[in-house]
Amino acid sequence: MLTEREIITFLEQHDYDIRENNNGRWIDQKCTPDVVNIVSDCVIQYTSDDGNEEFTSVDIWRSPYAEEFVRDIFNKPSTQSELSRNEYDKFFAQPLELLANAEVLHKTKRGNRNYYRVQNEDILEYISLRERNSLLFIKEYCEKVLRDSDIWEPFENFFTIQTKEAYYSLKERFENFIIAHTPINGVTEVRRIFTKIVNPLAYARQKRGTSRGRISKYAITYAELMYNRENFRDLHADKPKGVTRNEWKEERKQEMNLNYFKYQSLKAKRFLKSYNDEYRARASEYDDEFSIGEATHIHHIFPESEFPEISGHYENLIALTPTQHLTKAHPANNTHRIDAAYQEQLLKAKARIIEENINDPQAEKIYSFANFVEVLNTGFNTDYVVEENDFAKVNEIISRFYEQN
């Protein structure tokens, strides 16, 4: 499992100077964090099958895994449809070109078709795990390309000054630079690319970026960076005071893209199992009389069917042995039932795991305290505000809830 520092180290080993490679497709319009994330994941799944070492963009978009998730998450036609070529050509090809330019993939051109192989599987897997991993990679990659190409100074100036004049100066210099050093010869195309570069950099700095060809009125938000801007990533955003979480969720149910949550849940479970196998020797995350043996099951503490919005949170997942999962967490192997007393103990065990991870200076940080509070508030239908890393408080909240219910 890679860290942010290792991503930066990887990028530092490469020279991405546009003046030398003349690559105008080092990033493109469809290279948003969510699209790069899911395309990377599709490549991982495709190449994990025997014999699938080399691939084209068509191979990836026609794969069963892409068909299962991309169509419904991004509200596109079937990946198998002949009508889908225009829909999917850029959607898959542009992120693959970004990954090839970054040397995460290796590209070979034969005739008019590009063939790819995975060059750095660890980096690709990192990007594929979470949208935020993908965002971090794109942000660091963009800055490295701009620095290598000696065009970073106007970006830095804009993020410092944040004026219309600095914005238009940056935009003009970038357009002239790309047209001078790549086959792209029109400002319209450059401007589409410009958005995908400046906004991830702005978001990381909590600064204004670009919106509809002008400097944005406010600091760039996470949702603005995404290709799929449906407001389902945070179902509790803008919840009015006095309205419970359950009432708000019920009111907005029509906006919920359950396929998105299903996909994030699947990836989260896959990641946590891999992490537990590698770093905890496949041991259960809850020590009791049923924890003997390997923790081969990943359990949603608050059920995925009832709480889809937190089903992809690592903080709501716990590695258990089959006996713990199917006889205790779900009594009598009935996955529609939850043992409340056992759920309480699992939450407290998860709190200890999260605290250890956050406080261990050597550990890869995979958990967020804020996410754990969000898990509790969602599962308990509450609105607690807890000071950062106050695990005594969250344990008190957990105990109080089960005492009263």
Secondary structure, DSSP 4 states (H G I P E B T S, - for coil): ---HHHHHHHHHTS---HHHH--TTSS-TT--HHHHHHHHHHHHHHHTSTT--SB-HHHHHTSHHHHHHHHHHTT---TTSGGGHHHHHHHHHHHHHHHHHTTSEEEEEETTEEEEEES-HHHHHHHHH-HHHHHHHHHHHHHHHHHHTT--HHHHHHHHH--HHHHHHHHHHHHHHHHHHSS---HHHHHHHHHHHHHHHHHHHT-EEEETTEEEEEEPPTGGG-S---TTS-TTTTPPTT--HHHHHHHTGGG--HHHHHHHHHHHHHHHHHHHHHHSTT--SS-STT--S---EEEESS-TTT-GGGTT-GGGEEEE-HHIIIIIITGGG-TT---HHHHHHHHHHHHHHHHHHHH-TTS-----HHHHHHHHHHHHT------TT-HHHHHHHHHHHHHH-
